[in-house]
Amino acid sequence: MDSELLSERLAGRPFEDVQATFCAVIVDEWVRQGIHHAIIAPGSRSTPLALALSNRSEIRIEVFHDERSAAFAALGVGLAAGQPAVLLCTSGTAAAHFHAAVIESSLSHVPMLVVTADRPPELKDVGAPQTIDQTKLYGDAVRWFHDPGVADIAASGSWRSLARQSYASAVGVNPGSVHLNLPFREPLTGKAIDLSSERLTRTQILGSIGLSDSELRRAAELFENQKGIIIAGRGCGDASAISELAESLGWPVLADSRSGCQGIPESVVHFDSLVRSHAFVEHLAPEVVLRIGESPSSKVLSQYVTKSGASQVHVSAFENTFDADSQVSMHISSDPTSFCRGITRFIKAASDPNHLSQWVSADQKARAIIAKEFASSKNALSAPQVAFVSRASLSTGDNLFVSSSMPVRDLEWFGGDCSLLQVFSNRGANGIDGVIASAIGVAIATRQKTLVLLGDVAFLHDSSSLTALADRDVDLKIVVTDNDGGGIFHYLPQAEIVSEQVFEKLFGTPHQTDLVKMAQAHRLATFECESVEQLQSSLSTPGNCVIRVRTDRVSEVAIHQQLHELVSSAILA
């Protein structure tokens, strides 16, 4: 159906039918582009689009009572699927609650189609209820903003283009959120015309980034005859391509848990503990560091690399250089897999074959000593042990969502090989907000078993996401290490400088909330674990549930230090 025919068929129809058809066309085009998920926060003004979405069997709809939870669930869908979910809310302050997730989406390059319903122009600036200025509400955190105005027959020829443009902007070379602000006029319920007779050609959105052979050859010259390391984070591309490059160079791959590279022969999983051992690394200082994708969370690794004085090269498909220490001498904007495969062709020989073997041998010793230590049930469960046991409970292809703050560090430092899992985390802005909702989004998108590892403060912060979780068609286990406050602050200088009373008030922030009763109030099964055996049993129980492990903030600092020392002793033995 061409635009003239569409406008002809709409001529004489009541406005509410025009509005309903506008929404039906937008949704139809999104379905044609591959959209399968919509996350909706309930409201009245968004009725036309909510009904259009619900009329499509191709779209799975999830409703969240809290807009912030809805936004992070949509973020989780995009994170796992690589395709945006439609995120919809009513007008007013509801839209403001999307902002944190939109920021994370921008920094993590996760696609989202954010749609805020709005009042029509005649209700602006006249004191109408639930009406705020929603124009460019999220500022520069979105890839594209557009307000097409109230649906108009004269503009019907542009409706599909609007849907295509919004999708393309969300999934393009620099993925992120798109914000459509759609004013709807009452009456909000109408009858859309039948679109089945339309004759349409699907417009595909494609793109790629590559380097010429001369550029690859020039980059290869930086690496040849040099002792180096590869640091692989999220977005590093295909693990086999990195493995081939690492083998050619004779360099170890210090692999973040989200990289997918921890199972390759050249991988070093416990790099954080290794670089803490001066006796081990003093003769292994790199001359070149190749960083691919996002940076791991390890501050110690960053300090080690900076202190080495090595030349740093960063490869990413995105614009971000991830250069917080201002040490990157060359940023290469390229698809990481294409880059690794391309440059491997120009690497002649490894500079020092023993360099790689020393790193890998030490990591194998670290893996063995940590596994042995955590297999014991003689002591109370610690947060690192919870990360290790939780990771080990998952099977190939399962999802592990890990919160910022200490959980992501416990997994990175002591969790072990995550190469068979899909590991996710909101590390764009590194916030602890929306962790449960994001994990729900991952579970929705993948339909796979999902485990989320987080602390008690993050759990409290996102407790509204527990609403209706008992009824959702997902397989989600929430593992909470509960130390009654902000444990990460005990690792920072404030813990030594500030008085205990002031520290507890400003940083420790004990809340004394019974998380088990909170979960039970949401009709969720709960488990309290004090031993490895109890934790393993709880993790093997089917169904959505909350598992709490009590830990002590002060003791955890000593436990972490002891584990690092244990690794150091093992690799030097």
C-alpha positions as CSV (number, residue, x, y, z in Angstrom):
1,M,0.0,0.0,0.0
2,D,1.6,3.3,-1.0
3,S,1.2,6.5,1.0
4,E,-1.5,7.9,-1.3
5,L,-3.6,4.8,-0.9
6,L,-3.1,4.9,2.9
7,S,-4.2,8.5,3.1
8,E,-7.1,7.8,0.8
9,R,-8.3,5.0,3.1
10,L,-8.0,7.2,6.1
11,A,-9.9,10.1,4.6
12,G,-13.1,10.7,6.4
13,R,-12.2,8.4,9.3
14,P,-12.5,9.8,12.8
15,F,-9.3,11.1,14.4
16,E,-9.0,8.2,16.8
17,D,-8.8,5.8,13.9
18,V,-6.0,7.9,12.3
19,Q,-4.1,7.9,15.5
20,A,-4.6,4.1,15.9
21,T,-3.4,3.5,12.4
22,F,-0.3,5.7,12.9
23,C,0.6,3.4,15.9
24,A,-0.2,0.2,13.9
25,V,2.1,1.3,11.1
26,I,4.9,2.2,13.4
27,V,4.7,-1.1,15.2
28,D,4.3,-3.1,11.9
29,E,7.5,-1.6,10.6
30,W,9.3,-2.3,13.9
31,V,8.2,-6.0,13.6
32,R,9.5,-6.1,10.0
33,Q,12.8,-4.8,11.3
34,G,13.0,-7.6,13.9
35,I,11.6,-6.2,17.1
36,H,10.3,-8.9,19.4
37,H,10.0,-7.3,22.8
38,A,8.1,-4.5,24.4
39,I,8.4,-3.4,28.0
40,I,5.5,-1.3,29.1
41,A,4.8,0.8,32.2
42,P,1.1,1.1,32.7
43,G,-0.7,4.5,32.0
44,S,-3.5,6.0,30.1
45,R,-1.9,8.5,27.6
46,S,0.2,5.7,26.1
47,T,-3.0,3.7,25.2
48,P,-2.8,3.9,21.4
49,L,0.7,2.5,21.1
50,A,0.2,0.0,24.0
51,L,-2.8,-1.5,22.1
52,A,-0.9,-1.5,18.8
53,L,1.9,-3.5,20.5
54,S,-0.5,-5.9,22.2
55,N,-2.2,-6.6,18.8
56,R,1.0,-8.2,17.4
57,S,1.6,-11.8,18.3
58,E,5.3,-11.4,17.2
59,I,5.9,-9.1,20.2
60,R,6.3,-10.4,23.7
61,I,5.0,-7.8,26.2
62,E,6.1,-7.5,29.8
63,V,4.5,-5.0,32.1
64,F,6.4,-3.3,35.0
65,H,4.7,-1.2,37.6
66,D,7.8,1.0,38.1
67,E,9.2,3.0,35.2
68,R,12.8,2.7,36.4
69,S,12.4,-1.1,36.5
70,A,10.8,-1.1,33.1
71,A,13.7,0.9,31.6
72,F,16.4,-1.4,33.0
73,A,14.5,-4.5,31.9
74,A,14.5,-3.0,28.4
75,L,18.2,-2.4,28.8
76,G,18.7,-6.1,29.7
77,V,16.8,-7.2,26.6
78,G,19.0,-5.1,24.4
79,L,22.1,-6.2,26.2
80,A,21.4,-9.9,25.7
81,A,19.7,-9.8,22.3
82,G,21.6,-7.0,20.5
83,Q,18.1,-5.8,19.3
84,P,16.2,-3.0,21.0
85,A,13.1,-3.5,23.0
86,V,10.3,-1.0,22.8
87,L,10.1,0.9,26.1
88,L,6.8,2.7,26.6
89,C,5.4,4.9,29.4
90,T,2.7,7.5,29.8
91,S,3.3,11.3,30.0
92,G,4.7,13.3,32.9
93,T,7.3,12.4,35.4
94,A,7.0,8.7,34.4
95,A,9.3,9.5,31.5
96,A,11.9,10.9,33.9
97,H,12.4,7.6,35.6
98,F,13.8,6.1,32.3
99,H,16.8,8.5,32.4
100,A,19.3,6.3,34.4
101,A,18.8,3.3,32.0
102,V,19.1,5.6,29.0
103,I,22.4,6.9,30.3
104,E,23.6,3.3,30.8
105,S,22.4,2.4,27.3
106,S,24.4,5.2,25.8
107,L,27.7,4.4,27.6
108,S,27.3,0.6,27.1
109,H,26.2,0.9,23.4
110,V,23.0,-1.0,24.1
111,P,20.0,-0.3,21.7
112,M,16.7,0.8,23.1
113,L,13.6,2.3,21.5
114,V,12.3,4.7,24.2
115,V,8.8,5.9,23.6
116,T,7.2,8.5,25.9
117,A,3.5,9.3,25.4
118,D,2.7,13.0,25.7
119,R,-0.2,15.5,25.8
120,P,-1.1,17.2,22.6
121,P,0.1,20.9,22.0
122,E,-3.1,22.5,23.2
123,L,-2.6,21.0,26.7
124,K,1.0,22.3,27.1
125,D,1.7,25.2,29.4
126,V,-1.9,25.6,30.5
127,G,-1.7,23.6,33.8
128,A,-3.0,20.4,32.4
129,P,-2.3,17.4,34.7
130,Q,0.6,15.0,34.1
131,T,2.1,17.4,31.6
132,I,5.8,18.3,31.6
133,D,8.3,19.4,28.9
134,Q,9.5,16.1,27.4
135,T,11.4,17.6,24.5
136,K,14.9,16.2,24.5
137,L,14.3,15.0,28.0
138,Y,17.4,12.8,27.9
139,G,19.7,15.3,26.3
140,D,22.8,13.9,24.5
141,A,22.3,10.4,26.1
142,V,20.2,9.4,23.0
143,R,21.3,8.8,19.5
144,W,18.2,10.5,18.0
145,F,15.2,12.4,19.3
146,H,12.1,13.1,17.4
147,D,8.6,14.4,18.1
148,P,6.4,14.0,15.0
149,G,3.4,15.8,16.5
150,V,-0.1,14.5,16.7
151,A,-0.9,11.9,14.0
152,D,-1.9,13.6,10.8
153,I,-3.2,12.0,7.6
154,A,-1.1,14.4,5.5
155,A,2.1,12.9,7.1
156,S,1.0,9.3,6.7
157,G,3.6,8.7,3.9
158,S,6.4,9.4,6.5
159,W,5.2,7.0,9.2
160,R,7.2,4.0,8.1
161,S,10.2,6.1,7.5
162,L,9.9,7.4,11.1
163,A,9.9,3.8,12.4
164,R,12.8,2.8,10.2
165,Q,14.8,5.8,11.2
166,S,14.3,5.2,14.9
167,Y,15.3,1.5,14.6
168,A,18.4,2.3,12.4
169,S,19.5,5.0,14.9
170,A,19.3,2.6,17.8
171,V,21.2,-0.3,16.1
172,G,23.7,1.6,14.0
173,V,27.5,1.8,14.1
174,N,27.1,3.5,17.5
175,P,24.2,1.7,19.2
176,G,22.2,3.3,22.0
177,S,18.8,4.7,22.8
178,V,16.4,6.5,20.5
179,H,13.7,8.7,22.1
180,L,10.4,9.2,20.3
181,N,8.0,11.6,22.0
182,L,4.5,10.9,20.7
183,P,1.6,13.2,21.6
184,F,-1.7,11.5,21.7
185,R,-5.1,13.3,21.6
186,E,-8.3,12.0,23.2
187,P,-10.2,9.8,22.4
188,L,-7.3,7.4,22.9
189,T,-9.0,4.3,21.5
190,G,-9.7,3.9,17.8
191,K,-9.7,1.3,15.1
192,A,-6.7,0.9,12.9
193,I,-7.2,0.1,9.2
194,D,-6.1,-3.3,8.0
195,L,-2.4,-3.2,6.8
196,S,-2.3,-6.7,5.5
197,S,-2.7,-5.6,1.8
198,E,0.4,-3.4,1.9
199,R,3.1,-4.2,-0.7
200,L,6.3,-3.5,1.0
201,T,10.0,-4.2,0.5
202,R,11.9,-4.6,3.8
203,T,14.6,-2.0,4.2
204,Q,17.6,-3.8,5.9
205,I,20.0,-1.9,8.2
206,L,23.6,-3.0,7.6
207,G,27.0,-1.6,8.4
208,S,30.6,-2.6,9.0
209,I,33.9,-1.1,10.0
210,G,37.2,-2.4,8.5
211,L,40.9,-1.5,8.0
212,S,42.9,-1.7,4.8
213,D,45.9,-4.0,4.5
214,S,48.3,-1.1,4.7
215,E,46.7,0.0,8.0
216,L,46.8,-3.5,9.4
217,R,50.5,-3.9,8.3
218,R,51.4,-0.6,10.1
219,A,49.6,-1.8,13.3
220,A,51.4,-5.2,13.1
221,E,54.8,-3.4,13.0
222,L,54.0,-2.0,16.5
223,F,53.6,-5.5,17.9
224,E,56.3,-7.5,16.2
225,N,59.4,-8.4,18.3
226,Q,57.8,-6.9,21.4
227,K,56.8,-8.5,24.7
228,G,53.2,-7.7,25.4
229,I,49.8,-8.6,26.8
230,I,46.3,-8.5,25.4
231,I,43.5,-7.3,27.7
232,A,40.1,-8.5,26.5
233,G,36.8,-7.0,27.8
234,R,33.2,-6.9,26.7
235,G,32.9,-6.2,23.0
236,C,36.3,-7.8,22.1
237,G,34.8,-9.9,19.3
238,D,35.2,-13.6,18.5
239,A,37.4,-15.5,21.0
240,S,39.0,-17.7,18.3
241,A,40.2,-14.6,16.4
242,I,41.9,-13.3,19.6
243,S,43.3,-16.7,20.3
244,E,44.9,-16.8,16.8
245,L,46.4,-13.4,17.3
246,A,47.7,-14.2,20.8
247,E,49.3,-17.4,19.6
248,S,51.0,-15.6,16.8
249,L,52.4,-12.9,19.1
250,G,53.1,-15.2,22.0
251,W,51.2,-12.9,24.3
252,P,48.8,-13.8,27.1
253,V,45.1,-12.7,27.0
254,L,44.1,-11.2,30.3
255,A,40.4,-12.0,29.9
256,D,37.5,-10.2,31.7
257,S,34.6,-12.4,32.6
258,R,32.4,-10.7,30.0
259,S,34.9,-11.2,27.2
260,G,34.0,-14.7,26.3
261,C,37.8,-15.4,26.0
262,Q,38.5,-17.2,29.3
263,G,38.4,-20.6,27.7
264,I,41.1,-20.1,25.0
265,P,44.5,-21.6,25.6
266,E,46.2,-18.2,26.0
267,S,43.8,-16.9,28.6
268,V,44.7,-15.6,32.0
269,V,41.7,-15.5,34.3
270,H,43.2,-14.6,37.7
271,F,45.2,-11.6,36.4
272,D,44.2,-9.3,39.2
273,S,45.9,-11.6,41.8
274,L,48.9,-12.2,39.5
275,V,49.7,-8.6,39.0
276,R,49.6,-7.9,42.7
277,S,52.6,-10.2,43.1
278,H,55.6,-8.0,42.4
279,A,58.0,-10.9,42.5
280,F,56.0,-12.6,39.6
281,V,55.5,-9.6,37.3
282,E,58.8,-7.8,37.7
283,H,60.4,-9.7,34.8
284,L,57.2,-9.8,32.7
285,A,56.7,-6.1,32.2
286,P,55.0,-5.6,28.8
287,E,56.4,-3.3,26.1
288,V,53.1,-3.1,24.3
289,V,49.5,-3.6,25.7
290,L,46.7,-4.3,23.2
291,R,43.4,-3.6,24.8
292,I,40.3,-4.9,22.9
293,G,36.8,-3.8,23.9
294,E,35.8,-2.4,27.3
295,S,38.2,-2.3,30.3
296,P,38.0,-4.8,33.1
297,S,37.0,-3.5,36.6
298,S,40.5,-4.2,38.1
299,K,42.1,-1.0,39.3
300,V,45.3,-3.0,40.1
301,L,45.6,-4.1,36.5
302,S,45.3,-0.5,35.3
303,Q,48.0,0.6,37.7
304,Y,50.2,-2.3,36.6
305,V,49.9,-1.3,33.0
306,T,50.4,2.4,33.6
307,K,53.5,1.7,35.8
308,S,55.0,-0.5,33.1
309,G,55.2,2.4,30.7
310,A,54.1,0.2,27.8
311,S,52.7,1.6,24.6
312,Q,48.9,1.0,24.7
313,V,46.8,0.3,21.6
314,H,43.0,0.2,22.0
315,V,40.7,-1.5,19.5
316,S,36.9,-1.0,19.7
317,A,34.0,-1.0,17.3
318,F,32.8,2.2,19.0
319,E,34.1,5.7,19.4
320,N,34.9,5.3,23.1
321,T,38.6,5.0,23.9
322,F,38.2,3.7,27.4
323,D,41.3,5.6,28.4
324,A,40.6,6.8,31.9
325,D,44.4,6.9,32.6
326,S,45.2,8.9,29.4
327,Q,47.8,6.2,28.4
328,V,46.4,5.0,25.0
329,S,48.8,6.0,22.2
330,M,46.7,4.6,19.4
331,H,42.9,4.1,19.2
332,I,41.8,1.8,16.3
333,S,38.1,2.1,15.4
334,S,37.4,-1.3,13.8
335,D,35.4,-4.4,14.2
336,P,37.6,-6.3,16.7
337,T,37.2,-9.7,15.0
338,S,38.1,-8.4,11.6
339,F,41.0,-6.5,13.1
340,C,42.4,-9.6,14.9
341,R,42.0,-11.9,11.9
342,G,43.4,-9.2,9.6
343,I,46.5,-8.3,11.6
344,T,47.4,-12.0,12.4
345,R,48.2,-12.3,8.7
346,F,51.1,-9.9,9.1
347,I,52.6,-11.2,12.3
348,K,55.7,-13.2,11.4
349,A,56.7,-14.9,14.7
350,A,56.4,-14.6,18.5
351,S,59.1,-12.5,20.1
352,D,59.5,-14.7,23.2
353,P,57.7,-18.1,23.4
354,N,58.4,-18.3,27.1
355,H,56.5,-15.1,27.9
356,L,53.1,-16.6,27.2
357,S,53.9,-19.9,29.0
358,Q,54.9,-18.1,32.2
359,W,51.6,-16.3,32.4
360,V,49.5,-19.3,31.6
361,S,51.4,-21.6,34.0
362,A,50.9,-19.1,36.8
363,D,47.2,-18.7,36.0
364,Q,46.8,-22.5,36.1
365,K,48.3,-22.6,39.6
366,A,46.0,-19.8,40.7
367,R,42.9,-21.6,39.3
368,A,43.9,-24.7,41.2
369,I,44.6,-23.1,44.6
370,I,41.4,-21.0,44.5
371,A,39.3,-24.1,43.5
372,K,40.8,-26.1,46.3
373,E,40.2,-23.3,48.8
374,F,36.6,-22.8,47.9
375,A,35.8,-26.5,47.8
376,S,36.3,-26.5,51.6
377,S,33.3,-26.0,53.9
378,K,35.3,-25.5,57.1
379,N,34.7,-21.7,57.2
380,A,31.6,-19.5,56.8
381,L,30.8,-18.5,53.3
382,S,32.5,-15.4,51.9
383,A,31.5,-13.2,49.0
384,P,34.3,-14.5,46.7
385,Q,33.3,-18.1,47.5
386,V,29.7,-17.2,46.7
387,A,30.8,-15.9,43.3
388,F,32.8,-19.0,42.6
389,V,30.1,-21.5,43.7
390,S,27.3,-19.5,41.9
391,R,29.3,-19.5,38.7
392,A,30.1,-23.2,39.0
393,S,26.4,-24.0,39.4
394,L,25.6,-22.8,35.9
395,S,25.6,-24.8,32.7
396,T,26.8,-24.0,29.1
397,G,24.8,-21.2,27.7
398,D,23.3,-20.0,31.0
399,N,23.3,-16.3,31.9
400,L,25.2,-14.7,34.8
401,F,24.3,-11.1,35.5
402,V,26.7,-9.5,38.0
403,S,26.2,-6.2,39.8
404,S,28.7,-3.4,39.9
405,S,30.5,-2.7,43.2
406,M,32.0,-5.8,44.9
407,P,30.1,-8.6,43.0
408,V,31.7,-7.8,39.7
409,R,35.1,-7.7,41.3
410,D,34.6,-11.0,43.2
411,L,33.6,-12.7,39.9
412,E,36.5,-11.1,38.0
413,W,39.1,-11.9,40.7
414,F,37.9,-15.3,42.1
415,G,34.9,-16.5,40.1
416,G,36.9,-18.7,37.8
417,D,36.4,-19.6,34.1
418,C,33.2,-18.1,32.7
419,S,33.8,-18.9,29.1
420,L,30.8,-21.3,28.8
421,L,28.4,-18.7,30.2
422,Q,26.9,-15.5,28.9
423,V,28.1,-12.9,31.4
424,F,26.4,-9.5,31.7
425,S,26.8,-6.4,33.8
426,N,25.9,-2.7,33.6
427,R,29.4,-1.3,33.4
428,G,28.8,1.8,31.3
429,A,28.1,4.1,34.2
430,N,29.0,1.4,36.8
431,G,25.9,2.0,38.8
432,I,24.2,-0.5,41.1
433,D,20.7,0.7,40.1
434,G,18.4,-1.6,38.1
435,V,20.4,-4.8,38.6
436,I,17.4,-7.1,39.2
437,A,15.4,-5.5,36.4
438,S,18.3,-5.8,33.9
439,A,18.7,-9.5,34.8
440,I,15.0,-10.0,34.2
441,G,15.4,-8.4,30.8
442,V,18.3,-10.7,30.0
443,A,16.2,-13.7,31.0
444,I,13.2,-12.5,28.9
445,A,15.4,-12.0,25.8
446,T,17.2,-15.3,26.0
447,R,14.7,-17.6,27.6
448,Q,17.7,-19.2,29.4
449,K,18.4,-19.9,33.0
450,T,19.7,-16.7,34.6
451,L,21.5,-16.0,37.9
452,V,22.0,-12.5,39.2
453,L,24.8,-11.9,41.8
454,L,24.4,-8.7,43.8
455,G,24.8,-7.1,47.2
456,D,22.2,-6.1,49.7
457,V,22.3,-2.3,48.8
458,A,21.8,-3.1,45.1
459,F,19.0,-5.5,46.1
460,L,17.2,-2.8,48.2
461,H,17.7,-0.2,45.5
462,D,15.9,-2.3,42.9
463,S,13.4,-4.1,45.1
464,S,10.5,-2.8,43.1
465,S,11.6,-5.1,40.3
466,L,10.5,-8.1,42.5
467,T,6.9,-7.1,41.9
468,A,5.2,-9.8,39.8
469,L,8.5,-11.7,39.4
470,A,6.8,-14.8,40.8
471,D,4.5,-14.8,37.9
472,R,6.9,-14.0,35.1
473,D,7.8,-16.7,32.6
474,V,11.6,-16.6,33.3
475,D,14.0,-18.7,35.2
476,L,15.8,-16.4,37.6
477,K,17.8,-16.9,40.7
478,I,18.8,-13.9,42.8
479,V,21.9,-14.5,45.0
480,V,22.4,-11.7,47.6
481,T,25.5,-11.3,49.7
482,D,24.1,-9.4,52.6
483,N,26.6,-7.5,54.7
484,D,24.1,-4.9,55.9
485,G,25.5,-1.9,54.0
486,G,28.1,-0.7,51.6
487,G,31.0,-3.2,51.7
488,I,33.1,-1.7,49.0
489,F,33.8,1.4,51.0
490,H,35.9,-0.7,53.4
491,Y,38.4,-1.1,50.6
492,L,38.8,2.7,50.1
493,P,40.9,5.3,52.0
494,Q,37.8,6.6,53.9
495,A,37.8,3.4,56.0
496,E,41.2,4.3,57.4
497,I,40.8,8.1,57.7
498,V,37.3,8.7,58.9
499,S,36.2,7.8,62.4
500,E,34.2,4.6,62.7
501,Q,31.0,6.4,63.8
502,V,31.2,8.8,60.8
503,F,32.2,6.1,58.4
504,E,29.2,3.9,59.4
505,K,26.8,6.8,59.0
506,L,28.1,8.1,55.6
507,F,29.5,5.0,53.9
508,G,28.8,1.8,55.8
509,T,25.1,2.8,55.9
510,P,23.6,-0.3,57.7
511,H,19.9,-0.6,56.9
512,Q,18.9,-3.6,59.1
513,T,16.3,-4.7,56.5
514,D,15.2,-8.3,56.4
515,L,15.7,-9.1,52.7
516,V,14.2,-12.6,53.1
517,K,10.9,-11.2,54.4
518,M,10.9,-8.6,51.6
519,A,11.3,-11.3,49.0
520,Q,8.6,-13.4,50.7
521,A,6.2,-10.4,50.5
522,H,6.6,-10.7,46.8
523,R,5.6,-14.4,46.9
524,L,9.1,-15.5,46.0
525,A,10.8,-18.7,47.4
526,T,13.7,-17.8,49.7
527,F,16.8,-19.6,51.0
528,E,19.3,-18.6,53.7
529,C,22.7,-20.3,53.3
530,E,25.6,-20.6,55.7
531,S,27.6,-23.4,54.0
532,V,28.8,-24.4,50.5
533,E,26.4,-27.4,50.6
534,Q,23.4,-25.2,51.4
535,L,24.3,-22.8,48.7
536,Q,24.7,-25.6,46.1
537,S,21.4,-27.1,47.1
538,S,19.6,-23.8,46.8
539,L,21.1,-23.1,43.4
540,S,19.9,-26.4,42.1
541,T,16.3,-25.8,43.2
542,P,14.0,-25.0,40.2
543,G,12.0,-21.8,40.0
544,N,12.5,-18.1,40.6
545,C,13.9,-17.5,44.1
546,V,16.0,-15.3,46.3
547,I,19.1,-16.8,48.0
548,R,20.7,-14.8,50.9
549,V,24.2,-15.3,52.2
550,R,25.1,-13.2,55.2
551,T,28.7,-11.9,55.3
552,D,30.6,-9.4,57.4
553,R,32.0,-6.2,55.8
554,V,35.1,-5.9,57.9
555,S,36.0,-9.6,57.7
556,E,35.6,-9.6,53.9
557,V,38.5,-7.2,53.5
558,A,40.9,-9.6,55.3
559,I,39.5,-12.6,53.3
560,H,40.2,-10.9,50.0
561,Q,43.7,-10.1,51.1
562,Q,44.3,-13.7,52.2
563,L,43.1,-15.0,48.9
564,H,45.5,-12.8,47.0
565,E,48.4,-13.8,49.2
566,L,47.4,-17.5,48.7
567,V,47.6,-17.1,45.0
568,S,51.0,-15.2,45.2
569,S,52.5,-18.0,47.3
570,A,51.2,-20.7,44.9
571,I,52.6,-19.1,41.8
572,L,56.0,-18.5,43.4
573,A,56.3,-22.0,44.9
